[in-house]
Amino acid sequence: MQPEANSPIILAENLTKVYGSGRISVPAVRGISLAVQPGEFVAIVGPSGSGKSTLFYLLGGLTRATSGRVVIDGVDFATLDDAQRTRLRKHRIGFVFQRFNLLPTLSAMGNVEVAYSISGRTEPMDREYLDHLSEILAIKGRLKHRPSELSGGEQQRVAIARALITRPAIVLADEPTGNLDTKNSDAVLHMLLRSNKELGQTTLMITHNPEAAAVASRILHMRDGEIMEEKRGTRTLADFENATASR
């Protein structure tokens, strides 16, 4: 089933997630509805315990909702069995996590190749596309190095390349700058913003950091499992390019 023209690529309707049951039940997400359009960059920001990471796992099909539904690119997760959900994730979603989770015995290139291999695609990996990604992410000269030979920022950019190599329609990033200093955080945010603009992926980022969230075109503030406020981002791709040029 293909989504209709101009329909959201991510749609959540009355989404609820409750952990436990009875007197010890804990509602983590409370009746959230949201729509993300193709090519949009959305940030969800909130303090620890606000429910933003649970929402991330629900939108990525990594956990099942207690009630409500999630529709990804026209497909309702609730209609799929586990194998179908896994297949949809592999083909339509690229995940970037706070922990880089790179395989230490492989080079950066090897990590990207493994990600492509397990995606289940039958066509060979597009080396020209990888070259383009590597240039955008500023890791072109680092692909032969193992993770231990890379900085934290470089490892995160390799993780982003790994997420993008299958050309997913959607990129979901959970605290992608959480383990990085300010300089490397800005580098990763710049690359996420640039790949969103130049490669056309829809990007949804979870963060506790308002400065990181400011790169998004739309910022949703969560508290106590609900979206309480929506704002517009203030940090543009031009801001990053101008800052780089002035160094």
Residue, then its C-alpha position, 0 to 999 in steps of 0.5 A: m500500500q502506497p501513501e496518498a500524495n501529500s499524506p504524512i510519512i509518519l502518522a501517530e493517532n491517539l498513541t498511548k504506551v503504558y508499562g505495567s498494569g493495575r496499580i503499578s501501571v506507568p503511562a509513558v505516552r498519553g494519547i499523542s497524535l502527530a503528523v510528519q510530512p515527507g522531507e520534514f525535520v522534526a525534533i522532539v525535546g523534553p527532560s528525562g522521563s518526559g516520554k520522548s524516548t518511548l515515543f521514538y521506539l513507538l514511531g520506529g516500530l521497536t515497541r508496540a503501543t498499548s493503544g492508538r496506531v502508528v502509520i509509516d509511509g502508508v503502512d499501519f504497524a499494527t497490521l504487521d507481524d514481527a517479520q513484516r515490521t522488521r522488513l519495513r524498518k530495514h527498508r524504510i527507516g534508518f536509525v541513529f542512536q546515542r551509542f554508536n554501536l559500531l563493530p570494533t573489529l571492522s573498519a568504518m567501511g566494513n560497518v557500513e557494508v554490514a548494515y547494507s548487507i543485513s538490510g536484505r537488498t539484492e542489488p549491490m551497494d552503490r559506491e558512488y552514493l557512499d562516496h557522496l555520503s562520505e563527503i557530506l559527512a566528512i569521513k571520506g578519508r577515514l573509511k579504512h580506520r577502525p572505530s578505536e582510531l576514530s574520534g567520537g564525532e567521527q564514529q557518530r558520522v559513520a553511524i549516520a552513514r550506516a543509517l543512510i546507506t540504504r536510502p531510507a525514506i525516514v531517519l530516526a535519531d535518538e540523542p545523536t549528540g548525547n555523547l559528544d562535546t560542543k564542537n562534535s555535536d555541531a558537526v553531527l547536527h550540521m551533517l544531519l541537517r545537510s543530509n536532510k536538505e540534500l538527500g531528502q530524507t524525513t528526519l525525526m530527532i529526539t533530544h533533551n538539548p534545546e540547542a540541538a533541537a533548534v536545527a529542526s524546522r519544527i520542535l515539539h516539546m514533551r512533558d509527562g507523556e504529552i506534547m505540550e508546545e510546538k515551536r519553529g527552529t532557529r538554526t539553519l543550514a546557512d548558519f552552519e555554513n557561515a560559521t564554517a566559512s568564518r573559521 
